[in-house]
């Protein structure tokens, strides 16, 4: 059974930082590209960042230079470091095993003063 468990969300002031983690089980983690998505209220879910098995990264224009994705294959974990957070980054953040239907349950990130 595949499980993805996110953590690290919370309330942060504008300009602050958070690091999200997603621990995967039930899959050969190192063989998959991993992604982080987010969904704000009344908006479509969007791809924020992804990292391939070889370490290639990709980012949405809205987060380039502020967010960084990384992975630790030994820990079956993918991370999303979020810096210089803005109110418009407020959303539920989900990790996903790309090219599959496996999603995490999501973690809320709220950026507000």
ZIBELGI-V461634 format. One line per field, one symbol per residue. ss: DSSP state (a for helix, b for strand, c for the rest). phi: phi as a letter, one per 20 degrees, with the letter a starting at -180 (. if undefined). burial: # if it has 16 or more other C-alpha atoms within 10 Angstrom, else .. A space follows every 50 residues. Layout:
ss: ???
phi: ???
burial: ???
This chain:
ss: ccbbbbbccbbbcccccbbbbbbbbcccaaaccbbbbbbccccccbbbbb bcccccbbbcccccccbbbbbbaaacbbbbbbccccaaacbbbbbbbccc ccbcccbbbbbcc
phi: .ecccebofrebfgnecbceccedbncegfecfdcddbcegmcffcfebb cffenfdbcfgfcgnddbebbcffdlcddceddlfcgfefaedcebefmc deceenceccdbe
burial: ...####.#..#.#..########....##.#########......#### ##....###...#...#####....#####.##.##..##########.. ..##.#######.
